[in-house]
Amino acid sequence: MLKSSNASFAKALRELRKERRISQEALAFDAGLDRTYISLLELGRRSPTLETMLALCAALQISFGEFAEKIESALASDSDG
């Protein structure tokens, strides 16, 4: 389940970032994180803390609930395939 969750989180994060047309570097700067960490999150190789998720929400200008919905949607589409 963790691997699937990480992959779904990664997919949601990447989609949100690309929808906003911002680079990993810009997202990292806005969230107060390292660009390489953003890359690892988008590859599903790291699990974010709650603090990290809240920082990403602020940087992406979305609510935590909206982010969670995007992750749930990615989980559903991953389990369908």
mmCIF file of the N, C-alpha and C atoms, coordinates in Angstrom:
data_MODEL
# 
_entry.id   MODEL 
# 
loop_
_atom_site.group_PDB 
_atom_site.id 
_atom_site.type_symbol 
_atom_site.label_atom_id 
_atom_site.label_alt_id 
_atom_site.label_comp_id 
_atom_site.label_asym_id 
_atom_site.label_entity_id 
_atom_site.label_seq_id 
_atom_site.pdbx_PDB_ins_code 
_atom_site.Cartn_x 
_atom_site.Cartn_y 
_atom_site.Cartn_z 
_atom_site.occupancy 
_atom_site.B_iso_or_equiv 
_atom_site.pdbx_formal_charge 
_atom_site.auth_seq_id 
_atom_site.auth_comp_id 
_atom_site.auth_asym_id 
_atom_site.auth_atom_id 
_atom_site.pdbx_PDB_model_num 
ATOM 1   N N  . MET A 1 1  ? 0.822  -1.204 0.000   1.00 0.00 ? 1  MET A N  1 
ATOM 2   C CA . MET A 1 1  ? 0.000  0.000  0.000   1.00 0.00 ? 1  MET A CA 1 
ATOM 3   C C  . MET A 1 1  ? 0.859  1.258  0.000   1.00 0.00 ? 1  MET A C  1 
ATOM 4   N N  . LEU A 1 2  ? 1.976  1.256  0.747   1.00 0.00 ? 2  LEU A N  1 
ATOM 5   C CA . LEU A 1 2  ? 2.819  2.447  0.830   1.00 0.00 ? 2  LEU A CA 1 
ATOM 6   C C  . LEU A 1 2  ? 3.372  2.816  -0.539  1.00 0.00 ? 2  LEU A C  1 
ATOM 7   N N  . LYS A 1 3  ? 3.821  1.814  -1.295  1.00 0.00 ? 3  LYS A N  1 
ATOM 8   C CA . LYS A 1 3  ? 4.367  2.104  -2.621  1.00 0.00 ? 3  LYS A CA 1 
ATOM 9   C C  . LYS A 1 3  ? 3.297  2.730  -3.513  1.00 0.00 ? 3  LYS A C  1 
ATOM 10  N N  . SER A 1 4  ? 2.086  2.180  -3.472  1.00 0.00 ? 4  SER A N  1 
ATOM 11  C CA . SER A 1 4  ? 0.983  2.721  -4.255  1.00 0.00 ? 4  SER A CA 1 
ATOM 12  C C  . SER A 1 4  ? 0.628  4.130  -3.797  1.00 0.00 ? 4  SER A C  1 
ATOM 13  N N  . SER A 1 5  ? 0.637  4.353  -2.485  1.00 0.00 ? 5  SER A N  1 
ATOM 14  C CA . SER A 1 5  ? 0.342  5.681  -1.941  1.00 0.00 ? 5  SER A CA 1 
ATOM 15  C C  . SER A 1 5  ? 1.390  6.687  -2.378  1.00 0.00 ? 5  SER A C  1 
ATOM 16  N N  . ASN A 1 6  ? 2.656  6.298  -2.311  1.00 0.00 ? 6  ASN A N  1 
ATOM 17  C CA . ASN A 1 6  ? 3.728  7.197  -2.744  1.00 0.00 ? 6  ASN A CA 1 
ATOM 18  C C  . ASN A 1 6  ? 3.596  7.521  -4.226  1.00 0.00 ? 6  ASN A C  1 
ATOM 19  N N  . ALA A 1 7  ? 3.267  6.530  -5.027  1.00 0.00 ? 7  ALA A N  1 
ATOM 20  C CA . ALA A 1 7  ? 3.114  6.753  -6.466  1.00 0.00 ? 7  ALA A CA 1 
ATOM 21  C C  . ALA A 1 7  ? 1.941  7.683  -6.750  1.00 0.00 ? 7  ALA A C  1 
ATOM 22  N N  . SER A 1 8  ? 0.858  7.517  -6.024  1.00 0.00 ? 8  SER A N  1 
ATOM 23  C CA . SER A 1 8  ? -0.310 8.378  -6.214  1.00 0.00 ? 8  SER A CA 1 
ATOM 24  C C  . SER A 1 8  ? -0.032 9.795  -5.753  1.00 0.00 ? 8  SER A C  1 
ATOM 25  N N  . PHE A 1 9  ? 0.668  9.935  -4.627  1.00 0.00 ? 9  PHE A N  1 
ATOM 26  C CA . PHE A 1 9  ? 1.058  11.264 -4.161  1.00 0.00 ? 9  PHE A CA 1 
ATOM 27  C C  . PHE A 1 9  ? 1.961  11.918 -5.202  1.00 0.00 ? 9  PHE A C  1 
ATOM 28  N N  . ALA A 1 10 ? 2.912  11.155 -5.718  1.00 0.00 ? 10 ALA A N  1 
ATOM 29  C CA . ALA A 1 10 ? 3.855  11.668 -6.716  1.00 0.00 ? 10 ALA A CA 1 
ATOM 30  C C  . ALA A 1 10 ? 3.115  12.168 -7.954  1.00 0.00 ? 10 ALA A C  1 
ATOM 31  N N  . LYS A 1 11 ? 2.172  11.370 -8.429  1.00 0.00 ? 11 LYS A N  1 
ATOM 32  C CA . LYS A 1 11 ? 1.396  11.733 -9.618  1.00 0.00 ? 11 LYS A CA 1 
ATOM 33  C C  . LYS A 1 11 ? 0.598  13.012 -9.371  1.00 0.00 ? 11 LYS A C  1 
ATOM 34  N N  . ALA A 1 12 ? -0.044 13.098 -8.218  1.00 0.00 ? 12 ALA A N  1 
ATOM 35  C CA . ALA A 1 12 ? -0.849 14.282 -7.886  1.00 0.00 ? 12 ALA A CA 1 
ATOM 36  C C  . ALA A 1 12 ? 0.023  15.528 -7.786  1.00 0.00 ? 12 ALA A C  1 
ATOM 37  N N  . LEU A 1 13 ? 1.159  15.416 -7.119  1.00 0.00 ? 13 LEU A N  1 
ATOM 38  C CA . LEU A 1 13 ? 2.057  16.558 -6.961  1.00 0.00 ? 13 LEU A CA 1 
ATOM 39  C C  . LEU A 1 13 ? 2.566  17.044 -8.316  1.00 0.00 ? 13 LEU A C  1 
ATOM 40  N N  . ARG A 1 14 ? 3.014  16.116 -9.135  1.00 0.00 ? 14 ARG A N  1 
ATOM 41  C CA . ARG A 1 14 ? 3.535  16.470 -10.463 1.00 0.00 ? 14 ARG A CA 1 
ATOM 42  C C  . ARG A 1 14 ? 2.452  17.148 -11.310 1.00 0.00 ? 14 ARG A C  1 
ATOM 43  N N  . GLU A 1 15 ? 1.229  16.591 -11.286 1.00 0.00 ? 15 GLU A N  1 
ATOM 44  C CA . GLU A 1 15 ? 0.132  17.180 -12.065 1.00 0.00 ? 15 GLU A CA 1 
ATOM 45  C C  . GLU A 1 15 ? -0.197 18.593 -11.584 1.00 0.00 ? 15 GLU A C  1 
ATOM 46  N N  . LEU A 1 16 ? -0.268 18.781 -10.272 1.00 0.00 ? 16 LEU A N  1 
ATOM 47  C CA . LEU A 1 16 ? -0.576 20.108 -9.725  1.00 0.00 ? 16 LEU A CA 1 
ATOM 48  C C  . LEU A 1 16 ? 0.504  21.119 -10.100 1.00 0.00 ? 16 LEU A C  1 
ATOM 49  N N  . ARG A 1 17 ? 1.753  20.686 -10.008 1.00 0.00 ? 17 ARG A N  1 
ATOM 50  C CA . ARG A 1 17 ? 2.859  21.594 -10.345 1.00 0.00 ? 17 ARG A CA 1 
ATOM 51  C C  . ARG A 1 17 ? 2.812  21.964 -11.826 1.00 0.00 ? 17 ARG A C  1 
ATOM 52  N N  . LYS A 1 18 ? 2.599  20.977 -12.671 1.00 0.00 ? 18 LYS A N  1 
ATOM 53  C CA . LYS A 1 18 ? 2.574  21.241 -14.114 1.00 0.00 ? 18 LYS A CA 1 
ATOM 54  C C  . LYS A 1 18 ? 1.359  22.068 -14.521 1.00 0.00 ? 18 LYS A C  1 
ATOM 55  N N  . GLU A 1 19 ? 0.209  21.848 -13.870 1.00 0.00 ? 19 GLU A N  1 
ATOM 56  C CA . GLU A 1 19 ? -0.979 22.661 -14.145 1.00 0.00 ? 19 GLU A CA 1 
ATOM 57  C C  . GLU A 1 19 ? -0.691 24.140 -13.893 1.00 0.00 ? 19 GLU A C  1 
ATOM 58  N N  . ARG A 1 20 ? 0.150  24.395 -12.914 1.00 0.00 ? 20 ARG A N  1 
ATOM 59  C CA . ARG A 1 20 ? 0.488  25.775 -12.559 1.00 0.00 ? 20 ARG A CA 1 
ATOM 60  C C  . ARG A 1 20 ? 1.694  26.301 -13.339 1.00 0.00 ? 20 ARG A C  1 
ATOM 61  N N  . ARG A 1 21 ? 2.254  25.438 -14.162 1.00 0.00 ? 21 ARG A N  1 
ATOM 62  C CA . ARG A 1 21 ? 3.399  25.785 -15.014 1.00 0.00 ? 21 ARG A CA 1 
ATOM 63  C C  . ARG A 1 21 ? 4.563  26.357 -14.209 1.00 0.00 ? 21 ARG A C  1 
ATOM 64  N N  . ILE A 1 22 ? 4.898  25.649 -13.137 1.00 0.00 ? 22 ILE A N  1 
ATOM 65  C CA . ILE A 1 22 ? 6.060  26.060 -12.349 1.00 0.00 ? 22 ILE A CA 1 
ATOM 66  C C  . ILE A 1 22 ? 7.073  24.922 -12.312 1.00 0.00 ? 22 ILE A C  1 
ATOM 67  N N  . SER A 1 23 ? 8.321  25.285 -12.197 1.00 0.00 ? 23 SER A N  1 
ATOM 68  C CA . SER A 1 23 ? 9.398  24.299 -12.161 1.00 0.00 ? 23 SER A CA 1 
ATOM 69  C C  . SER A 1 23 ? 9.498  23.680 -10.769 1.00 0.00 ? 23 SER A C  1 
ATOM 70  N N  . GLN A 1 24 ? 10.210 22.565 -10.701 1.00 0.00 ? 24 GLN A N  1 
ATOM 71  C CA . GLN A 1 24 ? 10.487 21.960 -9.400  1.00 0.00 ? 24 GLN A CA 1 
ATOM 72  C C  . GLN A 1 24 ? 11.255 22.945 -8.528  1.00 0.00 ? 24 GLN A C  1 
ATOM 73  N N  . GLU A 1 25 ? 12.165 23.668 -9.130  1.00 0.00 ? 25 GLU A N  1 
ATOM 74  C CA . GLU A 1 25 ? 12.974 24.636 -8.386  1.00 0.00 ? 25 GLU A CA 1 
ATOM 75  C C  . GLU A 1 25 ? 12.103 25.746 -7.791  1.00 0.00 ? 25 GLU A C  1 
ATOM 76  N N  . ALA A 1 26 ? 11.167 26.266 -8.573  1.00 0.00 ? 26 ALA A N  1 
ATOM 77  C CA . ALA A 1 26 ? 10.280 27.324 -8.080  1.00 0.00 ? 26 ALA A CA 1 
ATOM 78  C C  . ALA A 1 26 ? 9.375  26.797 -6.970  1.00 0.00 ? 26 ALA A C  1 
ATOM 79  N N  . LEU A 1 27 ? 8.851  25.587 -7.137  1.00 0.00 ? 27 LEU A N  1 
ATOM 80  C CA . LEU A 1 27 ? 8.011  24.986 -6.102  1.00 0.00 ? 27 LEU A CA 1 
ATOM 81  C C  . LEU A 1 27 ? 8.811  24.784 -4.826  1.00 0.00 ? 27 LEU A C  1 
ATOM 82  N N  . ALA A 1 28 ? 10.017 24.272 -4.972  1.00 0.00 ? 28 ALA A N  1 
ATOM 83  C CA . ALA A 1 28 ? 10.875 24.051 -3.807  1.00 0.00 ? 28 ALA A CA 1 
ATOM 84  C C  . ALA A 1 28 ? 11.140 25.358 -3.070  1.00 0.00 ? 28 ALA A C  1 
ATOM 85  N N  . PHE A 1 29 ? 11.457 26.404 -3.811  1.00 0.00 ? 29 PHE A N  1 
ATOM 86  C CA . PHE A 1 29 ? 11.729 27.707 -3.202  1.00 0.00 ? 29 PHE A CA 1 
ATOM 87  C C  . PHE A 1 29 ? 10.506 28.212 -2.444  1.00 0.00 ? 29 PHE A C  1 
ATOM 88  N N  . ASP A 1 30 ? 9.346  28.159 -3.097  1.00 0.00 ? 30 ASP A N  1 
ATOM 89  C CA . ASP A 1 30 ? 8.113  28.652 -2.478  1.00 0.00 ? 30 ASP A CA 1 
ATOM 90  C C  . ASP A 1 30 ? 7.709  27.843 -1.248  1.00 0.00 ? 30 ASP A C  1 
ATOM 91  N N  . ALA A 1 31 ? 8.035  26.551 -1.249  1.00 0.00 ? 31 ALA A N  1 
ATOM 92  C CA . ALA A 1 31 ? 7.675  25.678 -0.129  1.00 0.00 ? 31 ALA A CA 1 
ATOM 93  C C  . ALA A 1 31 ? 8.769  25.602 0.935   1.00 0.00 ? 31 ALA A C  1 
ATOM 94  N N  . GLY A 1 32 ? 9.923  26.202 0.662   1.00 0.00 ? 32 GLY A N  1 
ATOM 95  C CA . GLY A 1 32 ? 11.029 26.136 1.616   1.00 0.00 ? 32 GLY A CA 1 
ATOM 96  C C  . GLY A 1 32 ? 11.680 24.765 1.672   1.00 0.00 ? 32 GLY A C  1 
ATOM 97  N N  . LEU A 1 33 ? 11.699 24.089 0.525   1.00 0.00 ? 33 LEU A N  1 
ATOM 98  C CA . LEU A 1 33 ? 12.265 22.743 0.428   1.00 0.00 ? 33 LEU A CA 1 
ATOM 99  C C  . LEU A 1 33 ? 13.384 22.732 -0.603  1.00 0.00 ? 33 LEU A C  1 
ATOM 100 N N  . ASP A 1 34 ? 14.113 21.628 -0.659  1.00 0.00 ? 34 ASP A N  1 
ATOM 101 C CA . ASP A 1 34 ? 15.181 21.473 -1.639  1.00 0.00 ? 34 ASP A CA 1 
ATOM 102 C C  . ASP A 1 34 ? 14.606 20.921 -2.944  1.00 0.00 ? 34 ASP A C  1 
ATOM 103 N N  . ARG A 1 35 ? 15.122 21.371 -4.074  1.00 0.00 ? 35 ARG A N  1 
ATOM 104 C CA . ARG A 1 35 ? 14.629 20.904 -5.363  1.00 0.00 ? 35 ARG A CA 1 
ATOM 105 C C  . ARG A 1 35 ? 14.788 19.397 -5.521  1.00 0.00 ? 35 ARG A C  1 
ATOM 106 N N  . THR A 1 36 ? 15.887 18.849 -5.024  1.00 0.00 ? 36 THR A N  1 
ATOM 107 C CA . THR A 1 36 ? 16.089 17.405 -5.156  1.00 0.00 ? 36 THR A CA 1 
ATOM 108 C C  . THR A 1 36 ? 15.039 16.629 -4.357  1.00 0.00 ? 36 THR A C  1 
ATOM 109 N N  . TYR A 1 37 ? 14.578 17.200 -3.247  1.00 0.00 ? 37 TYR A N  1 
ATOM 110 C CA . TYR A 1 37 ? 13.528 16.558 -2.454  1.00 0.00 ? 37 TYR A CA 1 
ATOM 111 C C  . TYR A 1 37 ? 12.211 16.561 -3.230  1.00 0.00 ? 37 TYR A C  1 
ATOM 112 N N  . ILE A 1 38 ? 11.912 17.659 -3.916  1.00 0.00 ? 38 ILE A N  1 
ATOM 113 C CA . ILE A 1 38 ? 10.711 17.721 -4.759  1.00 0.00 ? 38 ILE A CA 1 
ATOM 114 C C  . ILE A 1 38 ? 10.796 16.632 -5.828  1.00 0.00 ? 38 ILE A C  1 
ATOM 115 N N  . SER A 1 39 ? 11.958 16.483 -6.431  1.00 0.00 ? 39 SER A N  1 
ATOM 116 C CA . SER A 1 39 ? 12.158 15.451 -7.446  1.00 0.00 ? 39 SER A CA 1 
ATOM 117 C C  . SER A 1 39 ? 11.907 14.062 -6.870  1.00 0.00 ? 39 SER A C  1 
ATOM 118 N N  . LEU A 1 40 ? 12.447 13.795 -5.697  1.00 0.00 ? 40 LEU A N  1 
ATOM 119 C CA . LEU A 1 40 ? 12.254 12.489 -5.056  1.00 0.00 ? 40 LEU A CA 1 
ATOM 120 C C  . LEU A 1 40 ? 10.786 12.248 -4.719  1.00 0.00 ? 40 LEU A C  1 
ATOM 121 N N  . LEU A 1 41 ? 10.082 13.292 -4.287  1.00 0.00 ? 41 LEU A N  1 
ATOM 122 C CA . LEU A 1 41 ? 8.649  13.163 -4.013  1.00 0.00 ? 41 LEU A CA 1 
ATOM 123 C C  . LEU A 1 41 ? 7.895  12.840 -5.298  1.00 0.00 ? 41 LEU A C  1 
ATOM 124 N N  . GLU A 1 42 ? 8.235  13.529 -6.384  1.00 0.00 ? 42 GLU A N  1 
ATOM 125 C CA . GLU A 1 42 ? 7.547  13.311 -7.659  1.00 0.00 ? 42 GLU A CA 1 
ATOM 126 C C  . GLU A 1 42 ? 7.871  11.955 -8.278  1.00 0.00 ? 42 GLU A C  1 
ATOM 127 N N  . LEU A 1 43 ? 8.972  11.378 -7.880  1.00 0.00 ? 43 LEU A N  1 
ATOM 128 C CA . LEU A 1 43 ? 9.330  10.034 -8.348  1.00 0.00 ? 43 LEU A CA 1 
ATOM 129 C C  . LEU A 1 43 ? 8.760  8.945  -7.441  1.00 0.00 ? 43 LEU A C  1 
ATOM 130 N N  . GLY A 1 44 ? 8.146  9.347  -6.329  1.00 0.00 ? 44 GLY A N  1 
ATOM 131 C CA . GLY A 1 44 ? 7.584  8.386  -5.384  1.00 0.00 ? 44 GLY A CA 1 
ATOM 132 C C  . GLY A 1 44 ? 8.622  7.700  -4.529  1.00 0.00 ? 44 GLY A C  1 
ATOM 133 N N  . ARG A 1 45 ? 9.807  8.292  -4.434  1.00 0.00 ? 45 ARG A N  1 
ATOM 134 C CA . ARG A 1 45 ? 10.900 7.680  -3.672  1.00 0.00 ? 45 ARG A CA 1 
ATOM 135 C C  . ARG A 1 45 ? 10.977 8.166  -2.230  1.00 0.00 ? 45 ARG A C  1 
ATOM 136 N N  . ARG A 1 46 ? 10.175 9.160  -1.893  1.00 0.00 ? 46 ARG A N  1 
ATOM 137 C CA . ARG A 1 46 ? 10.119 9.674  -0.523  1.00 0.00 ? 46 ARG A CA 1 
ATOM 138 C C  . ARG A 1 46 ? 8.667  9.861  -0.125  1.00 0.00 ? 46 ARG A C  1 
ATOM 139 N N  . SER A 1 47 ? 8.410  9.705  1.169   1.00 0.00 ? 47 SER A N  1 
ATOM 140 C CA . SER A 1 47 ? 7.081  9.962  1.727   1.00 0.00 ? 47 SER A CA 1 
ATOM 141 C C  . SER A 1 47 ? 7.118  11.306 2.441   1.00 0.00 ? 47 SER A C  1 
ATOM 142 N N  . PRO A 1 48 ? 6.182  12.193 2.133   1.00 0.00 ? 48 PRO A N  1 
ATOM 143 C CA . PRO A 1 48 ? 6.200  13.509 2.764   1.00 0.00 ? 48 PRO A CA 1 
ATOM 144 C C  . PRO A 1 48 ? 5.649  13.468 4.185   1.00 0.00 ? 48 PRO A C  1 
ATOM 145 N N  . THR A 1 49 ? 6.141  14.373 5.007   1.00 0.00 ? 49 THR A N  1 
ATOM 146 C CA . THR A 1 49 ? 5.556  14.563 6.332   1.00 0.00 ? 49 THR A CA 1 
ATOM 147 C C  . THR A 1 49 ? 4.333  15.460 6.175   1.00 0.00 ? 49 THR A C  1 
ATOM 148 N N  . LEU A 1 50 ? 3.538  15.558 7.218   1.00 0.00 ? 50 LEU A N  1 
ATOM 149 C CA . LEU A 1 50 ? 2.393  16.461 7.198   1.00 0.00 ? 50 LEU A CA 1 
ATOM 150 C C  . LEU A 1 50 ? 2.869  17.898 7.008   1.00 0.00 ? 50 LEU A C  1 
ATOM 151 N N  . GLU A 1 51 ? 3.957  18.254 7.669   1.00 0.00 ? 51 GLU A N  1 
ATOM 152 C CA . GLU A 1 51 ? 4.523  19.601 7.534   1.00 0.00 ? 51 GLU A CA 1 
ATOM 153 C C  . GLU A 1 51 ? 4.901  19.888 6.075   1.00 0.00 ? 51 GLU A C  1 
ATOM 154 N N  . THR A 1 52 ? 5.504  18.909 5.414   1.00 0.00 ? 52 THR A N  1 
ATOM 155 C CA . THR A 1 52 ? 5.872  19.065 4.005   1.00 0.00 ? 52 THR A CA 1 
ATOM 156 C C  . THR A 1 52 ? 4.635  19.224 3.136   1.00 0.00 ? 52 THR A C  1 
ATOM 157 N N  . MET A 1 53 ? 3.617  18.417 3.395   1.00 0.00 ? 53 MET A N  1 
ATOM 158 C CA . MET A 1 53 ? 2.392  18.515 2.604   1.00 0.00 ? 53 MET A CA 1 
ATOM 159 C C  . MET A 1 53 ? 1.736  19.883 2.767   1.00 0.00 ? 53 MET A C  1 
ATOM 160 N N  . LEU A 1 54 ? 1.733  20.416 3.979   1.00 0.00 ? 54 LEU A N  1 
ATOM 161 C CA . LEU A 1 54 ? 1.151  21.738 4.212   1.00 0.00 ? 54 LEU A CA 1 
ATOM 162 C C  . LEU A 1 54 ? 1.958  22.825 3.513   1.00 0.00 ? 54 LEU A C  1 
ATOM 163 N N  . ALA A 1 55 ? 3.279  22.686 3.511   1.00 0.00 ? 55 ALA A N  1 
ATOM 164 C CA . ALA A 1 55 ? 4.137  23.653 2.811   1.00 0.00 ? 55 ALA A CA 1 
ATOM 165 C C  . ALA A 1 55 ? 3.884  23.598 1.307   1.00 0.00 ? 55 ALA A C  1 
ATOM 166 N N  . LEU A 1 56 ? 3.700  22.399 0.774   1.00 0.00 ? 56 LEU A N  1 
ATOM 167 C CA . LEU A 1 56 ? 3.410  22.251 -0.652  1.00 0.00 ? 56 LEU A CA 1 
ATOM 168 C C  . LEU A 1 56 ? 2.048  22.856 -0.995  1.00 0.00 ? 56 LEU A C  1 
ATOM 169 N N  . CYS A 1 57 ? 1.068  22.639 -0.127  1.00 0.00 ? 57 CYS A N  1 
ATOM 170 C CA . CYS A 1 57 ? -0.256 23.237 -0.348  1.00 0.00 ? 57 CYS A CA 1 
ATOM 171 C C  . CYS A 1 57 ? -0.160 24.754 -0.409  1.00 0.00 ? 57 CYS A C  1 
ATOM 172 N N  . ALA A 1 58 ? 0.576  25.334 0.516   1.00 0.00 ? 58 ALA A N  1 
ATOM 173 C CA . ALA A 1 58 ? 0.737  26.793 0.532   1.00 0.00 ? 58 ALA A CA 1 
ATOM 174 C C  . ALA A 1 58 ? 1.427  27.263 -0.745  1.00 0.00 ? 58 ALA A C  1 
ATOM 175 N N  . ALA A 1 59 ? 2.470  26.563 -1.153  1.00 0.00 ? 59 ALA A N  1 
ATOM 176 C CA . ALA A 1 59 ? 3.216  26.945 -2.352  1.00 0.00 ? 59 ALA A CA 1 
ATOM 177 C C  . ALA A 1 59 ? 2.373  26.791 -3.617  1.00 0.00 ? 59 ALA A C  1 
ATOM 178 N N  . LEU A 1 60 ? 1.513  25.774 -3.640  1.00 0.00 ? 60 LEU A N  1 
ATOM 179 C CA . LEU A 1 60 ? 0.650  25.526 -4.799  1.00 0.00 ? 60 LEU A CA 1 
ATOM 180 C C  . LEU A 1 60 ? -0.656 26.319 -4.721  1.00 0.00 ? 60 LEU A C  1 
ATOM 181 N N  . GLN A 1 61 ? -0.859 26.992 -3.608  1.00 0.00 ? 61 GLN A N  1 
ATOM 182 C CA . GLN A 1 61 ? -2.051 27.811 -3.373  1.00 0.00 ? 61 GLN A CA 1 
ATOM 183 C C  . GLN A 1 61 ? -3.341 26.999 -3.478  1.00 0.00 ? 61 GLN A C  1 
ATOM 184 N N  . ILE A 1 62 ? -3.333 25.847 -2.780  1.00 0.00 ? 62 ILE A N  1 
ATOM 185 C CA . ILE A 1 62 ? -4.535 25.019 -2.690  1.00 0.00 ? 62 ILE A CA 1 
ATOM 186 C C  . ILE A 1 62 ? -4.730 24.617 -1.237  1.00 0.00 ? 62 ILE A C  1 
ATOM 187 N N  . SER A 1 63 ? -5.932 24.185 -0.920  1.00 0.00 ? 63 SER A N  1 
ATOM 188 C CA . SER A 1 63 ? -6.194 23.710 0.438   1.00 0.00 ? 63 SER A CA 1 
ATOM 189 C C  . SER A 1 63 ? -5.685 22.276 0.582   1.00 0.00 ? 63 SER A C  1 
ATOM 190 N N  . PHE A 1 64 ? -5.500 21.877 1.827   1.00 0.00 ? 64 PHE A N  1 
ATOM 191 C CA . PHE A 1 64 ? -5.090 20.503 2.095   1.00 0.00 ? 64 PHE A CA 1 
ATOM 192 C C  . PHE A 1 64 ? -6.151 19.530 1.565   1.00 0.00 ? 64 PHE A C  1 
ATOM 193 N N  . GLY A 1 65 ? -7.421 19.904 1.713   1.00 0.00 ? 65 GLY A N  1 
ATOM 194 C CA . GLY A 1 65 ? -8.514 19.065 1.223   1.00 0.00 ? 65 GLY A CA 1 
ATOM 195 C C  . GLY A 1 65 ? -8.468 18.867 -0.284  1.00 0.00 ? 65 GLY A C  1 
ATOM 196 N N  . GLU A 1 66 ? -8.176 19.940 -1.017  1.00 0.00 ? 66 GLU A N  1 
ATOM 197 C CA . GLU A 1 66 ? -8.063 19.840 -2.481  1.00 0.00 ? 66 GLU A CA 1 
ATOM 198 C C  . GLU A 1 66 ? -6.905 18.929 -2.873  1.00 0.00 ? 66 GLU A C  1 
ATOM 199 N N  . PHE A 1 67 ? -5.803 19.051 -2.129  1.00 0.00 ? 67 PHE A N  1 
ATOM 200 C CA . PHE A 1 67 ? -4.639 18.203 -2.397  1.00 0.00 ? 67 PHE A CA 1 
ATOM 201 C C  . PHE A 1 67 ? -4.994 16.743 -2.123  1.00 0.00 ? 67 PHE A C  1 
ATOM 202 N N  . ALA A 1 68 ? -5.689 16.500 -1.010  1.00 0.00 ? 68 ALA A N  1 
ATOM 203 C CA . ALA A 1 68 ? -6.093 15.138 -0.659  1.00 0.00 ? 68 ALA A CA 1 
ATOM 204 C C  . ALA A 1 68 ? -7.016 14.547 -1.722  1.00 0.00 ? 68 ALA A C  1 
ATOM 205 N N  . GLU A 1 69 ? -7.937 15.355 -2.248  1.00 0.00 ? 69 GLU A N  1 
ATOM 206 C CA . GLU A 1 69 ? -8.826 14.881 -3.311  1.00 0.00 ? 69 GLU A CA 1 
ATOM 207 C C  . GLU A 1 69 ? -8.039 14.489 -4.558  1.00 0.00 ? 69 GLU A C  1 
ATOM 208 N N  . LYS A 1 70 ? -7.033 15.278 -4.888  1.00 0.00 ? 70 LYS A N  1 
ATOM 209 C CA . LYS A 1 70 ? -6.191 14.978 -6.055  1.00 0.00 ? 70 LYS A CA 1 
ATOM 210 C C  . LYS A 1 70 ? -5.448 13.649 -5.839  1.00 0.00 ? 70 LYS A C  1 
ATOM 211 N N  . ILE A 1 71 ? -4.964 13.427 -4.621  1.00 0.00 ? 71 ILE A N  1 
ATOM 212 C CA . ILE A 1 71 ? -4.264 12.180 -4.302  1.00 0.00 ? 71 ILE A CA 1 
ATOM 213 C C  . ILE A 1 71 ? -5.233 11.003 -4.377  1.00 0.00 ? 71 ILE A C  1 
ATOM 214 N N  . GLU A 1 72 ? -6.446 11.168 -3.816  1.00 0.00 ? 72 GLU A N  1 
ATOM 215 C CA . GLU A 1 72 ? -7.452 10.104 -3.876  1.00 0.00 ? 72 GLU A CA 1 
ATOM 216 C C  . GLU A 1 72 ? -7.810 9.761  -5.320  1.00 0.00 ? 72 GLU A C  1 
ATOM 217 N N  . SER A 1 73 ? -7.909 10.772 -6.150  1.00 0.00 ? 73 SER A N  1 
ATOM 218 C CA . SER A 1 73 ? -8.200 10.557 -7.566  1.00 0.00 ? 73 SER A CA 1 
ATOM 219 C C  . SER A 1 73 ? -7.077 9.759  -8.230  1.00 0.00 ? 73 SER A C  1 
ATOM 220 N N  . ALA A 1 74 ? -5.840 10.099 -7.898  1.00 0.00 ? 74 ALA A N  1 
ATOM 221 C CA . ALA A 1 74 ? -4.693 9.365  -8.444  1.00 0.00 ? 74 ALA A CA 1 
ATOM 222 C C  . ALA A 1 74 ? -4.684 7.926  -7.935  1.00 0.00 ? 74 ALA A C  1 
ATOM 223 N N  . LEU A 1 75 ? -5.028 7.732  -6.654  1.00 0.00 ? 75 LEU A N  1 
ATOM 224 C CA . LEU A 1 75 ? -5.105 6.375  -6.099  1.00 0.00 ? 75 LEU A CA 1 
ATOM 225 C C  . LEU A 1 75 ? -6.146 5.549  -6.849  1.00 0.00 ? 75 LEU A C  1 
ATOM 226 N N  . ALA A 1 76 ? -7.299 6.148  -7.107  1.00 0.00 ? 76 ALA A N  1 
ATOM 227 C CA . ALA A 1 76 ? -8.378 5.444  -7.807  1.00 0.00 ? 76 ALA A CA 1 
ATOM 228 C C  . ALA A 1 76 ? -7.966 5.083  -9.230  1.00 0.00 ? 76 ALA A C  1 
ATOM 229 N N  . SER A 1 77 ? -7.326 6.019  -9.929  1.00 0.00 ? 77 SER A N  1 
ATOM 230 C CA . SER A 1 77 ? -6.923 5.730  -11.308 1.00 0.00 ? 77 SER A CA 1 
ATOM 231 C C  . SER A 1 77 ? -5.791 4.712  -11.357 1.00 0.00 ? 77 SER A C  1 
ATOM 232 N N  . ASP A 1 78 ? -4.910 4.737  -10.335 1.00 0.00 ? 78 ASP A N  1 
ATOM 233 C CA . ASP A 1 78 ? -3.829 3.747  -10.282 1.00 0.00 ? 78 ASP A CA 1 
ATOM 234 C C  . ASP A 1 78 ? -4.375 2.352  -10.008 1.00 0.00 ? 78 ASP A C  1 
ATOM 235 N N  . SER A 1 79 ? -5.424 2.242  -9.183  1.00 0.00 ? 79 SER A N  1 
ATOM 236 C CA . SER A 1 79 ? -5.978 0.929  -8.863  1.00 0.00 ? 79 SER A CA 1 
ATOM 237 C C  . SER A 1 79 ? -6.835 0.385  -10.003 1.00 0.00 ? 79 SER A C  1 
ATOM 238 N N  . ASP A 1 80 ? -7.325 1.286  -10.872 1.00 0.00 ? 80 ASP A N  1 
ATOM 239 C CA . ASP A 1 80 ? -8.107 0.849  -12.033 1.00 0.00 ? 80 ASP A CA 1 
ATOM 240 C C  . ASP A 1 80 ? -7.224 0.220  -13.104 1.00 0.00 ? 80 ASP A C  1 
ATOM 241 N N  . GLY A 1 81 ? -5.970 0.704  -13.186 1.00 0.00 ? 81 GLY A N  1 
ATOM 242 C CA . GLY A 1 81 ? -5.077 0.268  -14.256 1.00 0.00 ? 81 GLY A CA 1 
ATOM 243 C C  . GLY A 1 81 ? -4.354 -0.941 -13.896 1.00 0.00 ? 81 GLY A C  1 
# 
